[in-house]
Amino acid sequence: MPVLQPSDWPRPRGFSHGVTVDGPGQWIVLAGQTGHDANDGYPDDIGGQVRIALERIVRLLKEAGATPEHIVRLVWYITSKSEYEAAGAAIGAAWKDTLGRNFPPSTLLYISGLVDARAKVEIEVTAFLPKA
């Protein structure tokens, strides 16, 4: 999908300002994914939770026949700005291992909490799978 990047704007790091979607296909909208494992446990660190949330996203995309390259929008809800900033390396590694070099438009919000108090991150996804 073509990325929207005005030539006189600096290129953002870790996301894009926008993408265009044209043609027939299937929209995929995922509920917010948190970093809980198969036993409903959460790692104590936000980096570990981001990794699990991204792995869950990739698994759900696969169920729809899509890959991370089909993501057109991410919305992140983070409960601690300081923990998020301190976990930059772990989050970057989790991103690289799950989403690769795909940097879709992304919004990051700091919030006071999530429904499950153990959760430190929740990520919503919108994706588009073009018709073959």
C-alpha positions as CSV (number, residue, x, y, z in Angstrom):
1,M,0.0,0.0,0.0
2,P,1.4,3.4,-0.9
3,V,2.6,5.4,2.1
4,L,1.7,9.1,2.4
5,Q,4.9,11.0,3.0
6,P,5.1,14.7,2.0
7,S,8.6,15.3,0.6
8,D,9.1,18.3,2.9
9,W,8.2,16.4,6.1
10,P,10.8,14.4,8.0
11,R,10.3,10.7,7.7
12,P,8.8,9.4,11.0
13,R,10.5,6.6,12.9
14,G,8.5,3.4,13.6
15,F,5.3,4.4,11.8
16,S,4.0,6.2,8.7
17,H,1.7,9.2,8.5
18,G,-0.8,7.3,6.3
19,V,-1.4,4.8,3.6
20,T,-3.8,4.7,0.7
21,V,-6.0,1.6,0.0
22,D,-7.5,1.2,-3.5
23,G,-9.4,-1.6,-5.0
24,P,-11.6,-4.5,-3.9
25,G,-10.6,-6.5,-0.9
26,Q,-11.4,-7.5,2.7
27,W,-11.1,-5.2,5.7
28,I,-9.9,-6.9,8.9
29,V,-10.6,-5.2,12.2
30,L,-9.1,-6.8,15.3
31,A,-10.2,-6.1,18.9
32,G,-7.5,-4.7,21.1
33,Q,-4.9,-7.4,21.9
34,T,-3.2,-7.4,25.3
35,G,0.0,-9.3,26.3
36,H,-1.6,-12.3,28.1
37,D,-0.4,-15.8,27.4
38,A,-2.4,-19.0,26.9
39,N,-2.8,-19.4,30.6
40,D,-4.1,-15.8,31.1
41,G,-0.8,-14.8,32.7
42,Y,1.0,-11.5,32.0
43,P,4.8,-10.9,31.9
44,D,5.7,-8.2,34.5
45,D,7.4,-6.1,31.9
46,I,5.8,-4.0,29.2
47,G,8.3,-5.3,26.6
48,G,7.2,-8.9,27.2
49,Q,3.5,-7.8,27.0
50,V,4.1,-6.0,23.7
51,R,5.7,-9.1,22.3
52,I,2.8,-11.3,23.2
53,A,0.2,-8.8,21.9
54,L,2.1,-8.5,18.6
55,E,2.3,-12.3,18.3
56,R,-1.5,-12.5,18.9
57,I,-2.0,-9.9,16.2
58,V,0.1,-11.9,13.7
59,R,-1.9,-15.1,14.6
60,L,-5.2,-13.4,14.1
61,L,-4.1,-11.9,10.7
62,K,-3.0,-15.3,9.6
63,E,-6.5,-16.6,10.4
64,A,-7.8,-14.1,7.9
65,G,-5.2,-15.0,5.3
66,A,-3.3,-11.7,6.0
67,T,0.2,-10.8,7.1
68,P,1.7,-7.8,9.0
69,E,2.2,-6.0,5.6
70,H,-1.6,-5.7,5.4
71,I,-1.9,-3.6,8.5
72,V,-3.1,-0.1,7.7
73,R,-3.6,1.2,11.2
74,L,-2.5,0.5,14.8
75,V,-3.8,2.1,18.0
76,W,-1.7,1.5,21.1
77,Y,-3.0,2.1,24.7
78,I,-0.2,2.2,27.2
79,T,-0.6,2.5,30.9
80,S,2.9,3.9,31.7
81,K,4.9,6.3,29.6
82,S,8.0,5.8,31.7
83,E,7.8,2.0,31.4
84,Y,7.2,2.3,27.6
85,E,10.1,4.6,27.1
86,A,12.4,2.4,29.3
87,A,11.5,-0.7,27.2
88,G,12.4,0.7,23.9
89,A,14.9,-2.0,23.0
90,A,12.6,-4.8,24.0
91,I,9.7,-3.3,22.1
92,G,11.9,-2.7,19.0
93,A,13.0,-6.3,19.1
94,A,9.5,-7.6,19.5
95,W,8.4,-5.4,16.5
96,K,11.2,-6.7,14.3
97,D,10.5,-10.3,15.2
98,T,6.7,-10.0,14.5
99,L,6.0,-7.1,12.2
100,G,9.3,-6.9,10.5
101,R,10.0,-3.8,8.4
102,N,6.3,-2.8,8.2
103,F,5.6,0.6,9.8
104,P,1.9,1.4,9.4
105,P,0.2,4.5,10.6
106,S,0.1,4.3,14.4
107,T,-1.4,6.2,17.3
108,L,0.0,5.8,20.8
109,L,-2.2,6.9,23.8
110,Y,-1.2,6.9,27.5
111,I,-4.1,6.0,29.6
112,S,-4.7,5.5,33.3
113,G,-5.5,1.8,33.1
114,L,-7.0,-1.1,31.2
115,V,-9.9,-3.4,32.2
116,D,-7.5,-6.1,33.4
117,A,-5.2,-4.3,35.8
118,R,-2.3,-6.6,35.0
119,A,-2.3,-5.4,31.3
120,K,0.2,-2.6,30.5
121,V,-0.6,-2.4,26.8
122,E,-3.5,-3.0,24.4
123,I,-3.1,-2.8,20.6
124,E,-6.0,-2.4,18.1
125,V,-5.4,-3.3,14.4
126,T,-7.1,-2.5,11.2
127,A,-5.8,-4.3,8.1
128,F,-6.8,-4.6,4.4
129,L,-6.3,-7.7,2.3
130,P,-6.5,-6.9,-1.4
131,K,-8.5,-9.3,-3.6
132,A,-6.1,-11.5,-5.5
